[in-house]
Amino acid sequence: MRDSMNTAQAMIAAARAAGRATLLEPDAFSLLEGVGIPCPRRLFVRNAREAVDVDLSTLTTDRVVVKVVSPLVAHKSDRGGVQFV
C-alpha cells in the first residue's frame, strides 16, 4: 500500500508540474488500480495512426467507447469527446 501511495503522490506531483489541476484518465485509472480498485478494460492510443494499428481481434465486443484524452478537455461529454462506435 505504501508503494501505491508513493505512486499516487508522484502522479499528482507530475500533473501539478505540468500545470494541471486534474489527472488525465490514464493516470486516474492507474492510480485506482494501484490501490486495488478494479477498473474497466481499456486501451489508450496517442493518435489516429496508433488507433489504425490496434488489433481489433483483442476486443471482446463489437462496440467500443472512444474518448478524448487531453488536459484541455476535462469534461469530455460536454465537448462531444465521447463516442460509441
Backbone torsions as a table, in degrees:
resi	resn	phi	psi	omega
1	MET	NA	-33.5	179.5
2	ARG	-62.1	-41.8	177.5
3	ASP	-62.3	-38.8	179.1
4	SER	-62.5	-40.9	179.2
5	MET	-66.8	-40.5	177.9
6	ASN	-63.4	-41.3	178.6
7	THR	-64.0	-44.7	179.1
8	ALA	-60.9	-45.1	179.2
9	GLN	-63.1	-38.4	178.7
10	ALA	-66.1	-40.8	178.3
11	MET	-63.5	-43.4	179.5
12	ILE	-65.6	-41.8	178.6
13	ALA	-63.4	-40.2	179.2
14	ALA	-65.2	-40.9	177.8
15	ALA	-63.0	-44.7	179.0
16	ARG	-63.9	-40.3	179.3
17	ALA	-63.7	-29.2	178.0
18	ALA	-85.3	3.3	178.1
19	GLY	83.3	15.2	-179.1
20	ARG	-101.2	143.5	175.9
21	ALA	-97.0	-4.0	-179.7
22	THR	-132.8	160.2	173.8
23	LEU	-86.8	148.1	171.5
24	LEU	-75.9	157.5	-175.0
25	GLU	-54.5	-43.6	178.5
26	PRO	-59.5	-38.9	178.8
27	ASP	-67.9	-41.3	-179.7
28	ALA	-62.9	-43.2	177.2
29	PHE	-62.6	-43.2	178.5
30	SER	-60.7	-42.0	179.3
31	LEU	-62.4	-48.3	-179.6
32	LEU	-60.9	-46.1	179.2
33	GLU	-65.1	-32.4	179.5
34	GLY	-63.8	-25.6	178.0
35	VAL	-104.8	14.9	172.2
36	GLY	90.9	11.3	179.2
37	ILE	-92.4	120.5	-179.1
38	PRO	-68.0	144.0	-179.4
39	CYS	-129.2	159.6	179.5
40	PRO	-66.7	154.9	175.9
41	ARG	-64.5	142.0	-177.5
42	ARG	-156.2	164.1	177.8
43	LEU	-142.9	126.1	179.0
44	PHE	-107.3	134.1	174.2
45	VAL	-124.1	149.9	-175.2
46	ARG	-90.0	-16.1	-177.2
47	ASN	-162.3	176.1	-177.8
48	ALA	-62.9	-35.8	-179.8
49	ARG	-61.6	-44.9	177.6
50	GLU	-63.4	-36.6	179.9
51	ALA	-64.3	-40.1	178.8
52	VAL	-63.3	-33.3	-177.0
53	ASP	-82.7	-2.3	-179.2
54	VAL	-65.8	134.5	176.6
55	ASP	-80.1	100.1	-176.0
56	LEU	-64.5	-17.5	178.9
57	SER	-68.6	-15.5	178.3
58	THR	-80.9	-11.2	179.4
59	LEU	-80.8	142.7	-176.7
60	THR	-99.2	10.1	-178.5
61	THR	-146.0	163.4	178.1
62	ASP	-94.8	-1.1	177.2
63	ARG	-124.9	140.5	177.8
64	VAL	-135.6	162.3	175.0
65	VAL	-103.4	129.5	177.6
66	VAL	-109.9	127.2	-177.6
67	LYS	-128.0	147.4	171.3
68	VAL	-76.4	137.3	172.9
69	VAL	-123.6	106.3	-176.7
70	SER	-154.4	142.1	175.4
71	PRO	-66.2	-14.4	179.7
72	LEU	-87.8	-9.5	-177.1
73	VAL	-129.1	89.5	-179.2
74	ALA	-78.8	-37.2	-177.5
75	HIS	-109.9	84.4	-171.7
76	LYS	-58.5	-45.4	-175.2
77	SER	-67.1	-29.0	177.5
78	ASP	-68.4	-22.0	-176.8
79	ARG	-109.2	11.1	-178.5
80	GLY	74.3	21.3	-175.6
81	GLY	-91.9	14.6	176.6
82	VAL	-130.8	124.1	-179.9
83	GLN	-136.2	140.9	172.7
84	PHE	-95.8	126.8	-179.6
85	VAL	-129.5	NA	NA
